[in-house]
Amino acid sequence: MTGACHSAAYEGRADKLKPIPLHLRRLAALYDLQCSYTDVRGVRTQATEGGIIAVLASRRIDAQSETASQQAIEQRIDALNDRHLEPVHVVWGSRDCTLPFRAPTTDIDSLIVTLQMENGQRREIETSPQRDDGDVQLSLGRLPFGYHDLEVKSNGRTYRSKLFSAPERAWSSAHGDSALTRGLGLFAPIYALRSKRNWGVGDFTDASRLLSWSRTVGSSMIGTLPLLATFLDKPFDPSPYAPVSRLFWNELFVNVESLPELSENSEARRKIAEPSFQRRIQNLRDTRLVDYAESMSCKREILLELSRSLPDALKSELNHFTASRPLLRDYAQFRGAVDKLGPSWQQWPEPQRGGSLSPHDYDEEIVRYHLYVQWCVHRQLSLLAGEARSAGQGLYLDYPLGTHADGYDVWRYQSVYSRGASVGAPPDISFQQGQNWGFTPFDPERLRESDYELFISAVRNHLLYAGTLRIDHVMGLHRMWWIGQGESPARGVYVRYRADELYAIFNIESHRSRTEIVGEDLGTVPSYVRTSMDQRGYRRLFVLQRQFTHEAAPPGTVVPNMLASMNNHDMFPFAGFWASLDIEEKHAIGIIKPERLEPERERRAHVRALMLGFLETTGMLTTNDGDPAAVHAAALDFLSRSVAGTMLVNLEDLWLERGAQNIPTTTFERPNWRQKFQLDLESIVTSKPLADQLSDLMKNRARPA
């Protein structure tokens, strides 16, 4: 998810709001709501009273009247006063762990402190209380990195806390504080890969072939969009940023024909060989856009057949895989229930809606299918990740901001979500009414009280395979724009999260998997977010097309801890940007009003002039005729010579693709997430011009910056 840069063209809400009542401000502060924020113009903007009340309501807090608010304030203060240990405590680095315990009374002779460490070790300490400003300071010594359980017994009561002992910085391939290796990566949505052998949508075999080719031009990684399970039937939502779950993967990317069990299943082979089936596959290959429903239908037909009759040895492997993932059967039963009870669990009867399913609610065959396909993904994705690691490369995966409201995570973990709200963004230059992305937000308080179980599992799931992980909308570790039920996106409210606790999880897991972390920090991001990212060892983004959006501002400075690129998945590729196709599209769908169209065109002409002037100044561009191929080559030359730790090249830019993979704020108005590459994979990997372009960039990367 991306915001937007500052611009004089932004015409945000200018209405003057009445002051927020004191009782509402007090209640908001107690629940970490921001009553005001600095908008894209640098102007302090106040939230609306109705927006605050609606967000509080989503957290089951009644603020409809002053009396109700005062009662809620008293209840919250009482609850905080009764919290003698914080639910979660972070210990950074290898420091001794000391944390405060708020003793319930002054009459305490001793405390019994038990520390159950993640590695199985147990410490038991009986200590005399030593008070500091009313708190007892518990000294626990040094802790190994990980998640540990603390228990304190005092005067017949037991208090518990989760301790996150985390490295101060995320794992990095660089040594010490030295500059990051100046690598080169390629970006390609896997679904967009065309080949003469796939079934109308790119798959893990295509990705493997692209990875092997990228190695020949010196690329250290391939990056792609989220690969998580999505709804491809009913409901239908192919967006990689609206997954069913962040715990499970999309079987759409499985290469059915490379599964070893296919050779032992004559019925599955017979179905594939049928002329009618082959015609379906060929039609899928021939379409300009990905037909998700039909591609998934073809694959599901064969995968279902394979799941029915696995050889005993493979059945044993599948059983072991299922047993090692306790939530997998629950997920498979949920997917089976979606097929049987209806696409939205929020419309199911109780107790199914509340998370309780019986064997009558799903077909066991469908459950077996979902167990099997998750194993298929694991085998092929593990193979791809292993190929990358063994060759000194890596997969650059994307950790999306949220999940589909009708998905598994929200259904199974209802207690940690605020279902009466959704996540979006406040008004900015590109979206003057704000945005509603439709995700159900985590309730920060209930997420802490759950020990971040779901969050840790989701991060760990991605780091099984990722060499580098991009955190979508990294500002969401600090705060998210909540939109209460019935409110417009512009009337949202920022809700704060415990950023240190979330950073600690990523740092612990990144060291365990030896994965680097990148934060998507585009748009209007408070300075403290980037300061935190630098402190915790996260790479930032530098996107050149975004650097020329403010008429008077030169491009920002590229620094070693950045991942630099020309654009990203929410932007038009360079040729489309250069031709102002993004402006025309935004006008066509109503984002740019008719009276703003000509000024936006003029502004883009000025931006082109700024970019040309900049590239001439740097010596990368010798002719100033505005030819997009020459300008793009010069821009890549600039990025490749920069000190950025990694440069990511959008493959589509290399042949000057003009159409966008995604136009934010649209769903089915435009063919988002469906555009196949103009060139098929066979043409890409045999193209000398493409190889030469990338080899030249890699030579620049290998030279001292």
Solvent accessible surface area in square Angstrom, and as a share of the most:
residue,aa,sasa,rsa
1,M,28,0.13
2,T,17,0.10
3,G,24,0.23
4,A,6,0.05
5,C,38,0.23
6,H,84,0.37
7,S,12,0.08
8,A,105,0.81
9,A,11,0.09
10,Y,16,0.06
11,E,99,0.44
12,G,12,0.12
13,R,73,0.27
14,A,91,0.71
15,D,78,0.41
16,K,201,0.85
17,L,56,0.28
18,K,141,0.60
19,P,112,0.70
20,I,8,0.04
21,P,42,0.26
22,L,112,0.55
23,H,26,0.12
24,L,1,0.00
25,R,114,0.42
26,R,107,0.39
27,L,0,0.00
28,A,0,0.00
29,A,66,0.52
30,L,43,0.21
31,Y,35,0.13
32,D,40,0.21
33,L,5,0.02
34,Q,17,0.08
35,C,26,0.16
36,S,33,0.21
37,Y,11,0.04
38,T,62,0.36
39,D,5,0.02
40,V,8,0.04
41,R,90,0.33
42,G,45,0.43
43,V,72,0.41
44,R,148,0.54
45,T,20,0.12
46,Q,57,0.25
47,A,5,0.04
48,T,7,0.04
49,E,48,0.22
50,G,24,0.23
51,G,0,0.00
52,I,0,0.00
53,I,27,0.14
54,A,17,0.13
55,V,0,0.00
56,L,0,0.00
57,A,55,0.43
58,S,12,0.08
59,R,16,0.06
60,R,177,0.65
61,I,16,0.08
62,D,84,0.43
63,A,3,0.02
64,Q,135,0.60
65,S,54,0.35
66,E,101,0.45
67,T,106,0.62
68,A,19,0.15
69,S,0,0.00
70,Q,64,0.28
71,Q,103,0.46
72,A,11,0.09
73,I,3,0.02
74,E,106,0.48
75,Q,106,0.47
76,R,19,0.07
77,I,62,0.32
78,D,95,0.49
79,A,56,0.44
80,L,52,0.26
81,N,93,0.48
82,D,79,0.41
83,R,37,0.13
84,H,16,0.07
85,L,12,0.06
86,E,63,0.28
87,P,21,0.13
88,V,3,0.02
89,H,43,0.19
90,V,27,0.15
91,V,10,0.06
92,W,26,0.09
93,G,9,0.09
94,S,71,0.46
95,R,136,0.50
96,D,91,0.47
97,C,1,0.01
98,T,69,0.40
99,L,4,0.02
100,P,61,0.38
101,F,0,0.00
102,R,102,0.37
103,A,14,0.11
104,P,43,0.27
105,T,65,0.38
106,T,123,0.71
107,D,108,0.56
108,I,17,0.08
109,D,128,0.67
110,S,45,0.29
111,L,1,0.00
112,I,76,0.38
113,V,2,0.01
114,T,11,0.06
115,L,0,0.00
116,Q,61,0.27
117,M,6,0.03
118,E,79,0.36
119,N,89,0.46
120,G,51,0.49
121,Q,110,0.49
122,R,147,0.54
123,R,75,0.28
124,E,116,0.52
125,I,55,0.28
126,E,127,0.57
127,T,43,0.25
128,S,74,0.48
129,P,32,0.20
130,Q,138,0.61
131,R,102,0.37
132,D,76,0.39
133,D,143,0.74
134,G,48,0.46
135,D,34,0.18
136,V,1,0.01
137,Q,61,0.27
138,L,3,0.02
139,S,81,0.52
140,L,7,0.03
141,G,28,0.27
142,R,161,0.59
143,L,13,0.06
144,P,54,0.34
145,F,89,0.37
146,G,0,0.00
147,Y,15,0.06
148,H,1,0.01
149,D,66,0.34
150,L,2,0.01
151,E,40,0.18
152,V,0,0.00
153,K,95,0.40
154,S,2,0.02
155,N,91,0.47
156,G,87,0.84
157,R,113,0.41
158,T,54,0.31
159,Y,18,0.07
160,R,160,0.59
161,S,7,0.05
162,K,34,0.14
163,L,0,0.00
164,F,0,0.00
165,S,1,0.00
166,A,0,0.00
167,P,8,0.05
168,E,67,0.30
169,R,123,0.45
170,A,7,0.05
171,W,48,0.17
172,S,41,0.27
173,S,56,0.36
174,A,17,0.13
175,H,157,0.70
176,G,77,0.74
177,D,144,0.75
178,S,67,0.43
179,A,75,0.58
180,L,25,0.12
181,T,102,0.59
182,R,38,0.14
183,G,9,0.08
184,L,0,0.00
185,G,0,0.00
186,L,0,0.00
187,F,27,0.11
188,A,4,0.03
189,P,1,0.01
190,I,8,0.04
191,Y,9,0.04
192,A,0,0.00
193,L,2,0.01
194,R,74,0.27
195,S,8,0.05
196,K,135,0.57
197,R,71,0.26
198,N,2,0.01
199,W,7,0.02
200,G,2,0.02
201,V,1,0.00
202,G,0,0.00
203,D,2,0.01
204,F,6,0.02
205,T,47,0.27
206,D,2,0.01
207,A,0,0.00
208,S,25,0.16
209,R,103,0.38
210,L,2,0.01
211,L,0,0.00
212,S,48,0.31
213,W,20,0.07
214,S,0,0.00
215,R,92,0.34
216,T,106,0.62
217,V,8,0.05
218,G,33,0.31
219,S,4,0.02
220,S,40,0.26
221,M,15,0.06
222,I,11,0.06
223,G,1,0.01
224,T,13,0.07
225,L,4,0.02
226,P,7,0.05
227,L,7,0.03
228,L,3,0.01
229,A,1,0.01
230,T,10,0.06
231,F,4,0.02
232,L,12,0.06
233,D,100,0.52
234,K,154,0.65
235,P,29,0.18
236,F,74,0.31
237,D,35,0.18
238,P,15,0.09
239,S,18,0.12
240,P,11,0.07
241,Y,8,0.03
242,A,12,0.09
243,P,0,0.00
244,V,0,0.00
245,S,0,0.00
246,R,11,0.04
247,L,15,0.08
248,F,13,0.05
249,W,11,0.04
250,N,9,0.05
251,E,12,0.06
252,L,0,0.00
253,F,11,0.05
254,V,0,0.00
255,N,10,0.05
256,V,2,0.01
257,E,81,0.36
258,S,61,0.39
259,L,6,0.03
260,P,82,0.52
261,E,3,0.01
262,L,18,0.09
263,S,79,0.51
264,E,122,0.55
265,N,11,0.06
266,S,76,0.49
267,E,62,0.28
268,A,0,0.00
269,R,101,0.37
270,R,121,0.44
271,K,38,0.16
272,I,14,0.07
273,A,71,0.55
274,E,59,0.26
275,P,95,0.60
276,S,56,0.36
277,F,5,0.02
278,Q,71,0.32
279,R,148,0.54
280,R,68,0.25
281,I,2,0.01
282,Q,83,0.37
283,N,93,0.48
284,L,5,0.03
285,R,54,0.20
286,D,100,0.52
287,T,55,0.32
288,R,112,0.41
289,L,51,0.25
290,V,0,0.00
291,D,52,0.27
292,Y,10,0.04
293,A,51,0.39
294,E,52,0.23
295,S,0,0.00
296,M,19,0.08
297,S,51,0.33
298,C,0,0.00
299,K,3,0.01
300,R,61,0.22
301,E,62,0.28
302,I,0,0.00
303,L,0,0.00
304,L,27,0.13
305,E,20,0.09
306,L,2,0.01
307,S,4,0.03
308,R,104,0.38
309,S,65,0.42
310,L,12,0.06
311,P,37,0.23
312,D,119,0.61
313,A,75,0.58
314,L,29,0.14
315,K,92,0.39
316,S,69,0.44
317,E,89,0.40
318,L,13,0.06
319,N,90,0.46
320,H,137,0.61
321,F,14,0.06
322,T,19,0.11
323,A,80,0.62
324,S,60,0.39
325,R,66,0.24
326,P,123,0.77
327,L,52,0.26
328,L,1,0.00
329,R,102,0.37
330,D,29,0.15
331,Y,1,0.00
332,A,0,0.00
333,Q,37,0.16
334,F,0,0.00
335,R,28,0.10
336,G,1,0.01
337,A,0,0.00
338,V,8,0.05
339,D,79,0.41
340,K,105,0.44
341,L,56,0.28
342,G,21,0.20
343,P,61,0.38
344,S,23,0.15
345,W,0,0.00
346,Q,59,0.26
347,Q,148,0.66
348,W,2,0.01
349,P,75,0.47
350,E,100,0.45
351,P,79,0.50
352,Q,27,0.12
353,R,77,0.28
354,G,49,0.47
355,G,10,0.09
356,S,61,0.39
357,L,39,0.19
358,S,43,0.28
359,P,102,0.64
360,H,153,0.68
361,D,9,0.05
362,Y,18,0.07
363,D,73,0.38
364,E,89,0.40
365,E,58,0.26
366,I,22,0.11
367,V,0,0.00
368,R,83,0.30
369,Y,0,0.00
370,H,3,0.01
371,L,9,0.04
372,Y,0,0.00
373,V,0,0.00
374,Q,6,0.03
375,W,9,0.03
376,C,0,0.00
377,V,0,0.00
378,H,48,0.21
379,R,53,0.20
380,Q,21,0.09
381,L,0,0.00
382,S,40,0.26
383,L,116,0.58
384,L,5,0.02
385,A,1,0.01
386,G,32,0.31
387,E,55,0.24
388,A,0,0.00
389,R,114,0.42
390,S,100,0.65
391,A,41,0.32
392,G,63,0.60
393,Q,17,0.08
394,G,10,0.09
395,L,7,0.03
396,Y,12,0.04
397,L,7,0.04
398,D,4,0.02
399,Y,6,0.02
400,P,0,0.00
401,L,17,0.09
402,G,8,0.08
403,T,5,0.03
404,H,31,0.14
405,A,31,0.24
406,D,23,0.12
407,G,0,0.00
408,Y,0,0.00
409,D,1,0.01
410,V,2,0.01
411,W,2,0.01
412,R,73,0.27
413,Y,27,0.10
414,Q,36,0.16
415,S,71,0.46
416,V,5,0.03
417,Y,8,0.03
418,S,1,0.00
419,R,108,0.39
420,G,23,0.22
421,A,8,0.07
422,S,20,0.13
423,V,2,0.01
424,G,2,0.02
425,A,10,0.08
426,P,19,0.12
427,P,6,0.04
428,D,6,0.03
429,I,28,0.14
430,S,28,0.18
431,F,19,0.08
432,Q,55,0.25
433,Q,132,0.59
434,G,11,0.10
435,Q,11,0.05
436,N,74,0.38
437,W,44,0.15
438,G,40,0.38
439,F,10,0.04
440,T,15,0.09
441,P,3,0.02
442,F,15,0.06
443,D,4,0.02
444,P,6,0.04
445,E,19,0.08
446,R,41,0.15
447,L,3,0.01
448,R,3,0.01
449,E,98,0.44
450,S,35,0.23
451,D,50,0.26
452,Y,3,0.01
453,E,96,0.43
454,L,5,0.03
455,F,12,0.05
456,I,16,0.08
457,S,37,0.24
458,A,1,0.00
459,V,0,0.00
460,R,102,0.37
461,N,18,0.09
462,H,1,0.01
463,L,5,0.02
464,L,84,0.42
465,Y,8,0.03
466,A,1,0.00
467,G,20,0.19
468,T,7,0.04
469,L,0,0.00
470,R,15,0.05
471,I,5,0.02
472,D,2,0.01
473,H,24,0.11
474,V,0,0.00
475,M,14,0.06
476,G,4,0.03
477,L,10,0.05
478,H,20,0.09
479,R,18,0.07
480,M,19,0.09
481,W,4,0.02
482,W,0,0.00
483,I,4,0.02
484,G,2,0.02
485,Q,150,0.67
486,G,84,0.81
487,E,41,0.19
488,S,51,0.33
489,P,31,0.20
490,A,17,0.13
491,R,90,0.33
492,G,1,0.01
493,V,1,0.00
494,Y,10,0.04
495,V,0,0.00
496,R,109,0.40
497,Y,18,0.07
498,R,92,0.34
499,A,16,0.13
500,D,71,0.37
501,E,11,0.05
502,L,6,0.03
503,Y,2,0.01
504,A,0,0.00
505,I,0,0.00
506,F,0,0.00
507,N,0,0.00
508,I,2,0.01
509,E,6,0.02
510,S,0,0.00
511,H,70,0.31
512,R,111,0.40
513,S,32,0.20
514,R,157,0.57
515,T,0,0.00
516,E,15,0.07
517,I,1,0.01
518,V,0,0.00
519,G,0,0.00
520,E,4,0.02
521,D,3,0.01
522,L,18,0.09
523,G,14,0.14
524,T,41,0.24
525,V,18,0.10
526,P,27,0.17
527,S,91,0.58
528,Y,102,0.39
529,V,0,0.00
530,R,65,0.24
531,T,86,0.50
532,S,22,0.14
533,M,0,0.00
534,D,57,0.29
535,Q,102,0.45
536,R,16,0.06
537,G,17,0.16
538,Y,1,0.01
539,R,17,0.06
540,R,47,0.17
541,L,19,0.10
542,F,4,0.02
543,V,3,0.02
544,L,0,0.00
545,Q,2,0.01
546,R,26,0.09
547,Q,47,0.21
548,F,3,0.01
549,T,37,0.21
550,H,76,0.34
551,E,74,0.33
552,A,89,0.69
553,A,36,0.28
554,P,107,0.67
555,P,20,0.13
556,G,40,0.38
557,T,106,0.62
558,V,18,0.11
559,V,50,0.29
560,P,56,0.35
561,N,39,0.20
562,M,11,0.05
563,L,4,0.02
564,A,0,0.00
565,S,10,0.07
566,M,4,0.02
567,N,8,0.04
568,N,23,0.12
569,H,13,0.06
570,D,19,0.10
571,M,35,0.16
572,F,20,0.08
573,P,5,0.03
574,F,0,0.00
575,A,6,0.05
576,G,0,0.00
577,F,11,0.04
578,W,21,0.07
579,A,42,0.33
580,S,11,0.07
581,L,49,0.24
582,D,18,0.09
583,I,6,0.03
584,E,61,0.27
585,E,45,0.20
586,K,48,0.20
587,H,62,0.28
588,A,68,0.53
589,I,45,0.23
590,G,38,0.37
591,I,38,0.19
592,I,19,0.10
593,K,107,0.45
594,P,99,0.62
595,E,127,0.57
596,R,55,0.20
597,L,20,0.10
598,E,89,0.40
599,P,47,0.29
600,E,23,0.11
601,R,91,0.33
602,E,107,0.48
603,R,33,0.12
604,R,29,0.11
605,A,47,0.37
606,H,80,0.36
607,V,4,0.02
608,R,60,0.22
609,A,57,0.44
610,L,54,0.27
611,M,0,0.00
612,L,22,0.11
613,G,32,0.31
614,F,44,0.18
615,L,0,0.00
616,E,71,0.32
617,T,118,0.68
618,T,48,0.28
619,G,54,0.51
620,M,46,0.21
621,L,13,0.06
622,T,127,0.74
623,T,75,0.44
624,N,81,0.42
625,D,111,0.57
626,G,20,0.19
627,D,61,0.32
628,P,46,0.29
629,A,47,0.36
630,A,34,0.26
631,V,1,0.00
632,H,7,0.03
633,A,58,0.45
634,A,4,0.03
635,A,0,0.00
636,L,6,0.03
637,D,33,0.17
638,F,32,0.13
639,L,0,0.00
640,S,0,0.00
641,R,107,0.39
642,S,13,0.09
643,V,55,0.32
644,A,0,0.00
645,G,0,0.00
646,T,5,0.03
647,M,0,0.00
648,L,15,0.07
649,V,1,0.01
650,N,22,0.11
651,L,0,0.00
652,E,4,0.02
653,D,2,0.01
654,L,14,0.07
655,W,39,0.14
656,L,52,0.26
657,E,8,0.03
658,R,120,0.44
659,G,22,0.21
660,A,16,0.12
661,Q,11,0.05
662,N,12,0.06
663,I,14,0.07
664,P,30,0.19
665,T,72,0.42
666,T,13,0.07
667,T,94,0.55
668,F,141,0.59
669,E,103,0.46
670,R,61,0.22
671,P,62,0.39
672,N,11,0.06
673,W,19,0.07
674,R,77,0.28
675,Q,25,0.11
676,K,4,0.02
677,F,0,0.00
678,Q,88,0.39
679,L,57,0.28
680,D,23,0.12
681,L,1,0.01
682,E,34,0.15
683,S,48,0.31
684,I,1,0.00
685,V,28,0.16
686,T,107,0.62
687,S,24,0.16
688,K,143,0.60
689,P,91,0.57
690,L,8,0.04
691,A,25,0.19
692,D,60,0.31
693,Q,64,0.29
694,L,0,0.00
695,S,34,0.22
696,D,76,0.39
697,L,13,0.06
698,M,44,0.20
699,K,117,0.50
700,N,11,0.06
701,R,4,0.01
702,A,80,0.62
703,R,116,0.42
704,P,132,0.83
705,A,77,0.60
